[in-house]
Amino acid sequence: MLQESSVDSSGSRFAPLVVLELASDTKEEAIAWLLSRIRDRQQNGGAELLVEQLGPGIGLEEKENPNMFLVGASMQRLLCGAEDLGLFKECTDGSMRAFTFASKHNFKDFKGDGDGFLSMAECQYVIKHELDTLRAKEETNVPGYSHAKLYPGKSIIRRLLSKGILIQMFPLHENEELKRLSFSWYKKVKVSLQPLDDIRHYYGEGQALYFGFLEYFTFALMPMALIGVPYYLFDWEDYDKYVVFAVFNLIWCTVILELWKRRSASLAYYWGTLCRKKAFEEPRPGFHGVLGHNPVTGRAEPIYPTSKRHLRVYLVSLPFVLLCLYLSLYIMMIYFQMEGWALSIYDENPTFWTHILLFIPSIIYAVVIEAMNLIYRYAAEFLTEWENHRLESSYQNHLVLKVLVFNFFNCFASLFYIAFVMQDMELLRQSLATLLITSQILNQFMEAFLPYWLQRRRNKKMIRKIQKRRLYEEKELPLVEQVRLEADMSTYLGTFDDYLELFLLFGYVSLFSCVFPLAAVLVVLNNITEVYSDAFKMCRVFKRPFADPAANIGVWQLAFEAMSVIAVVTNCALIGMSPQVRSYFPESETQLILCTVAAEHVLLGFKFILTFLIQDVPKHIQDKLARLEFESLEALKKKKMLEASQLSKTVQ
Amino acid sequence: MLQESSVDSSGSRFAPLVVLELASDTKEEAIAWLLSRIRDRQQNGGAELLVEQLGPGIGLEEKENPNMFLVGASMQRLLCGAEDLGLFKECTDGSMRAFTFASKHNFKDFKGDGDGFLSMAECQYVIKHELDTLRAKEETNVPGYSHAKLYPGKSIIRRLLSKGILIQMFPLHENEELKRLSFSWYKKVKVSLQPLDDIRHYYGEGQALYFGFLEYFTFALMPMALIGVPYYLFDWEDYDKYVVFAVFNLIWCTVILELWKRRSASLAYYWGTLCRKKAFEEPRPGFHGVLGHNPVTGRAEPIYPTSKRHLRVYLVSLPFVLLCLYLSLYIMMIYFQMEGWALSIYDENPTFWTHILLFIPSIIYAVVIEAMNLIYRYAAEFLTEWENHRLESSYQNHLVLKVLVFNFFNCFASLFYIAFVMQDMELLRQSLATLLITSQILNQFMEAFLPYWLQRRRNKKMIRKIQKRRLYEEKELPLVEQVRLEADMSTYLGTFDDYLELFLLFGYVSLFSCVFPLAAVLVVLNNITEVYSDAFKMCRVFKRPFADPAANIGVWQLAFEAMSVIAVVTNCALIGMSPQVRSYFPESETQLILCTVAAEHVLLGFKFILTFLIQDVPKHIQDKLARLEFESLEALKKKKMLEASQLSKTVQ
C-alpha cells in the first residue's frame, strides 16, 4: 500500500488508487460537475467514489498541471463493485465462485472488513469500471463545453476522453509491492519459473497470460533446441538430413499449441476469468454515428450501419492491404535483382570495394523493410480507426489481422522466395541466421533499453529538482511527487507488439528451422532475455496499466494456429525438395510431387483430428465447471420447490 | 386430443400421454412399488404423475400383455415440469423466454388453466423426463428382483429397462392431430414447403430439423440441377467442359453448409431450443462400472475410468475399423480384377453368354457391399456398446463416426479408384449413374414400402379380429385397441439412417457430379420422393417417438463439412486432370500438378476464411440473445441494489 493516505472531503482518509488528469485549462464548472457526479450516491446515478485534488508538487509550479485528481473508494464500495463485475474468487472449499457481498465469509482470505481480500489491481479495475459506467442523466453537454454533447446513458468519461478534456486516467504503482515483484521476477540471479500469480496479482490476467505464454513457448522450444545442437555440431553442411527434423517440427508445432490451450484454461480457471461472464462492451471512445438506440440494451447510442463498415473494409481496406503486399513483393524482387547485379559486378572485378558492394543490397533492404513496417503500422491504425468499429475488441481484431498479414509477408517473403523459387538451401540458411540475429538485437534495444534510458533521464531531472529544494530523511518520494512522476511515464500500449514478436519468432522456428537447426537455440536465448527486458520495462519504464481480465490469448491463438498450418505445408515442401527424398524417385518428378502432396494432405488431416482429440479444457476443470453449473441449477430448483410449497400453504 | 379419457385412482379423469409396457410375468410387488413411486408426491421423492392400468382388449386375451400402464398428469404438474426442463416459449412481446409458472400470464397463448399451451409432444417429453429422473431412495433392489440392484439416486426406469422388466415406454399418437398433419404434409397434391412448425409441434425439434435440412438441401441442389440439364442435353459426351461446373461445385458446397447453420440457428431460436440449457445427461442404461460418486453431481453412480475406454477405442476399435477399411479396399480390387477378367473373356469370345458374364462382377460387388455394410453396422454397434460410453451422446458420436467412415469408403472407394488410378471418365460416369439410381430405388423400397406393407398386414389382422367380435358405430378404434395397436408398431430408431443417406447423396453430388451433371437432378428427384416416404413412415409405420429438443443437426454438420473439404480436393484433382487444363501445360506435367496443388490450397484457405466471415447465427437473433442476457444481468443488478438498500434501512 502507499505510504501516504489522503483525506477526502468528508474527512475520512482514503488510499488513492487511480489518477485522473484533466487538461490544465479545464473550466471550473466542468470540474465541479465531474467531481460531484463521481461523489454522488449510486441511487442518484453517481459512482459513489472518493475523489480529491492532488496538491501542488515541489517542482516548478508554472509547469505543473493543477488538475490532477486522486480517486479511491471505501472497502464496502469496492466489494460491491467487485460483485457487480462478477469477479471470481476462491472459496474456502477450494472452488471458484462469483463473489457476492452477502456470502463474503465463504470466501478464502476474507477477514474482518475485507482488507487485503481484493488485490490493488482488482480495486483499480473496479474503479475504472465504475468510472467508465458513470452515465449522463439529463445533461445535454459537459458544463462549460457546448461542443461536448451528452445524451442520457452516454458514458461521461468516454466523452471527456474523446473531447480531450480528460487527458489520461491511470492506476498508481504500489512501491513496496513493485519492489517485491521485481525482485522475484528479474532481479534474482537464479533461473526460476515466472512468478505468474504475482504478476497476475499486480498487473492482471492479460499480462500474466502473456508471460505465461512466453515461458511456455520457451520451454516448448527446449526439445527443438536440444535436437538442434547436435545437428549443428555434427551435420552442419549435411543439410539433406533435415527430413527427420522437419517431421518432428510438424508434430511439435501442432501439439504445443493444443497443450497451450489446456494450460491457458487451467491458469484462467484458477484466476477466475475462465467462466466470468463478460459485461456488455461499451462503444469505443472514437466510435461515431447517428444517435439511435442499441437493440440490445435499449440505451441511446450512436448507430453506424454494418453494411457501410463492410463496404469500407472490403472496398478500401482489403484492396489497400493487397496493394501493400504487392508493393512488398515488388521491393523484394528489386532486392534480389540488386543482389544479382552486385554479385555479377563482384564476379567481374573482385576487389575490396566490390566486395563491400555485396552487402549494400541487404542493408538497403533491411532498412526499407523496417521503414515499410513502420509506415504500414500507421496506415493500418488509421484505416482501422476509419472503419469505425463499435467495439474495442473488433477494432483490435481488425488491426491485428492487418498488421499480422503484412508483417508475415515482409519478414518471410524473401525466405519463401529463396527456398521455393531459387531453391538455394545454403542461402536460405544464411538469410535465416542473419534475420534472426539482427532482429533479435534490434528488438531488445528498441524495446527496453531505449525507453529505459529516456525514462531515466527524465526521472533524474525530476529527482534532482526535488533534491535542490529540500532533503528528505527517507529516500521514498512523497505521494505528490510519485503521482507526477508516474503521470510523465510512457503509456504501456498493451501486449500487441510483444505477441507480434513471438509470432514472428514462432514463424522462423516452425517454418524453416529444419534448414537451420540452431534457430530454436537462438529463439530460446532471445526469449530468456526477452523475459527480463519485458519484466524490466513493465516495472520501471511504463505507467502501470489497468488489469485486463483475459481468459485466453485471444486472436493470437488463432494466428499461431494459422502459422502452424502454413508450417505443415512449408515443411512438406522442404522435405519433398530434399536430395534424400528425391533419390527415392530417380526418374519421375511427377511421382515425387504427388507423393509429397499426398503426405501433406494426410498430415493436415491428422493435425485437424489431433485438434479435436486433445480437449481444450482439462477434464478436472471441466468437471469443476460442470459442478458449478449443476449446483446453480439445483439451487434454483430447490428455491422453486420451496416457493411452490409456501404458495400451496398460503392457499390452504 | 384422444377421444377417451381414463379415470385415475383418485377418481379424476385424465388424458393418457405415455404408455409403459412391463414384461407380462412381472411380479405383483414390483408393479405395486413402481406405481406407488410414480404416484407419490414430489416432496417424498415421487414423480407425482397419474397412472392407470390398461383394461383388457377385445382381442385374444391369452396373447395380450396385461401389464400395460397409461401415464398422464394434471395440467399444473405438466407446467411445473416444463419449468423444471427450462422449456422456452414465446412471450406476448414476441421474445423467447424460459417458461416459469409464476410469470405464466406473460406468455403468448396462455389462457385459463393453460390447456393447449403445451403441445402434446411437449407434455410427453415432460412426462418422459419426470419418469427418467424418478430416483431410488433407500431401496437396494427392485422388490421381487434381488438381481435388479438399486442405490440411492439411481434412475428407476433405467434400471427396469436394463433388466428387461420394463419392455418399452412410448408416447401415444394423437389421431385427429395426425390426420391434420399428414394431410398438410404428404396427402396434398400441390407442391409446397414442409409444414416445419407442425412437424415440430407433433414430433419435436429433432425431427423438424431433419425435414428442414432435407427441404433446404433439395432447394440448394436446384441451381446445380438447373445447370446440369443443359450440360446433359447439349454436351453429353464433351466432358472436358466440366471445369466451370467443378468450380461452381466448390463454392456451392461451402456456401450452402454455412447458410444452413444460419437457417438452423433461426429455426432453433423460434422453437426455443437455441439457448435452452441442457440438463445434466444421465448415464446410458447400458453403462456399467464400479459404484462411485459422480464428480459433478455428487450422486452415487457407476464409474468407469476414461483411460480404460481410451485403450478400448484406440487399441481395439480403431484397428478394427482400419482392418475393415482394408478389407473393403481388398474386395474392391478383387472386383476390378474380376471385371478385367470378364472383359478379356468377352473380348476373346463375344457371345451372348459372355456378354451376360460382363454384368456378373458388378452384381456380386453390389451384393457384397450391401452385406458388408450390414455386418459392419452390427459390429460397430457391438464395439461402441463395448467401449462403455457413459453418455448417450458420446455413444452416438462414436457410432456415427465408425459407420460414416466405413460407408464413405464402401460407397466411394471404387469411384475414387476409377477417377484417379484408372483415369477413365467414361467409366466413372457410368458407375456414378448406376450407383445413384440403384441405391435410390433400393432405399425407397427398404425404407418405406417394406415396413409399411408389414405393418399393414399386422394392422389388418388386428382390425379383422376386432370386427369379428363386435361392430362399432364410429370407425375410430377405442383407446384400449389403439394402445395395443401402437405397442405393436415398429420403433423409430432416430434420424441416423436418414442423415446417412443424405450424406452419401451429398457426396455423390459434391465429389463427382461434374462428370455426371445429371446427378443433382437425380438427387433432387430422390429428395422429393424421400420427403413423402419419410413423412409417410413417420405417420403410419412407426410408433410415435419422444420429442428430442435439438438445437442443430449435431455431428452431421461436421460430417457434411468434412465431405465438402474432400470435395474441394477431389474437384481440384478432376480439374487438373481435364484435357482442357492439360492443354495449357503441353510440355510439363510437373508444372500442371504444382499449379493444381497451389489452386487447391488457395481454395481451401478461401473456404476457411469464408467459414469465418459468414456468421453462424444471424445478426438479429444474436441481438435478441444478447438482449435476453443483458436483461437478466440488469434484473440481477437491480435486485442486489434493492437488497442493499433494504439492508441499510434495517441497519438504520
Chai-1 contact restraints between the chains, C-beta under 6 A:
chainA,res_idxA,chainB,res_idxB,connection_type,confidence,min_distance_angstrom,max_distance_angstrom,comment,restraint_id
A,F280,B,F630,contact,1.0,0.0,6.0,A-B,restraint_1
A,P295,B,D623,contact,1.0,0.0,6.0,A-B,restraint_2
A,V296,B,D623,contact,1.0,0.0,6.0,A-B,restraint_3
A,V296,B,A626,contact,1.0,0.0,6.0,A-B,restraint_4
A,V296,B,R627,contact,1.0,0.0,6.0,A-B,restraint_5
A,V296,B,F630,contact,1.0,0.0,6.0,A-B,restraint_6
A,T297,B,F630,contact,1.0,0.0,6.0,A-B,restraint_7
A,E589,B,T590,contact,1.0,0.0,6.0,A-B,restraint_8
A,T590,B,E589,contact,1.0,0.0,6.0,A-B,restraint_9
A,I593,B,I593,contact,1.0,0.0,6.0,A-B,restraint_10
A,V597,B,V597,contact,1.0,0.0,6.0,A-B,restraint_11
A,D623,B,P295,contact,1.0,0.0,6.0,A-B,restraint_12
A,D623,B,V296,contact,1.0,0.0,6.0,A-B,restraint_13
A,A626,B,V296,contact,1.0,0.0,6.0,A-B,restraint_14
A,R627,B,V296,contact,1.0,0.0,6.0,A-B,restraint_15
A,F630,B,F280,contact,1.0,0.0,6.0,A-B,restraint_16
A,F630,B,V296,contact,1.0,0.0,6.0,A-B,restraint_17
A,F630,B,T297,contact,1.0,0.0,6.0,A-B,restraint_18
